[in-house]
Amino acid sequence: MKFKYLIILFSIIIVITVLITVLLPQLLTGLTFNFITRPLLIFILLLLGSMTVFFLLNYRLLSLLEREDWPALAYYLEHKIFVKGRYSSRKVRLLASSYLVISDFASVVKLENKAVHIKPSVVRKNALLFGSARILSGNSQEAAAFFKTYMNHCKAGDKRWMRWYYGFSQLLCGAFSSAQAEFSSLAISSKDALITGLSAYFLQSSLANNSLKPDECRSIAENGRGRVLKALKNEDNWIKEAEKTGTDIHIVIVKKYIDEAGKWLFA
């Protein structure tokens, strides 16, 4: 549904509620109106006013998002961030995501370099996104260094994926021992079924063929596989688990491997 239609629908609901609230005093005592209806009416009017102001202030942004006009959205956000200096986490994340959609990886790095000097916290909050950009651009060595740097300086909810991507970038670099160590740890101890399953899958499919201890690799892979089977039972639940993570860039990057891992896990 279009953003403007959502606002209109919400406004209609609010107006109807206001009318009902205004008419209620005819059926209620004055005391009830003063202590219940009037505060409710004031709250509803304030809510409607806040929604209207929000829509008007963000109309351009919402319109561009609705149209999925990523180049225009990037241009709009560049003005807000680089010219006006509004380095909010939300705007930086949106701009980085817009660059990634149009495959402008150099601009993602430029954004990160500016943000890290002006407002480092927004880079830490979006570390998973900036690290993913390096994977997409093919800079696996830079990606490994980035994930290692920010692994313990990112949002708590991103830390497990930062660890996984550190192992993944090491695998892409051909640093098999480091990748094996990271994936082995995650396959054994991660509480996230996707991360456990993906780690086990790569231990079995890639690292076992490049490891000095292939039997250990396969053993840990089977351990991780067993943990996923116990938690999710079947491939349908694996697919649902993947869908719950949404369409974040870091999930889209490994979607193919999630599908492959699902087939291996529940074969």
Protein Blocks (a to p, Z undefined) as FASTA:
>chain_A
ZZklmmmmmmmmmmmmmmmmmmmmmmmcfklmmmmmmmmmmmmmmmmmmmmmmmmmmmmm
mmmmmnopaklmmmmmmmmmmmnopacfklmmmmmmmmmmnopaklmmmmmmmmmmmmmm
lmmmmmmmmmmmmmmnopamlmmmmmmmmmmmccfklmmmmmmmmmmmmmmnopamlmmm
mmmmmmmmocbfklmmmmmmmmmmmmmmmcfblmlmmmmmmmmmmmmmmmnopamlmmmm
mmmnojafklmmmmmmmmmmmmmmmZZ
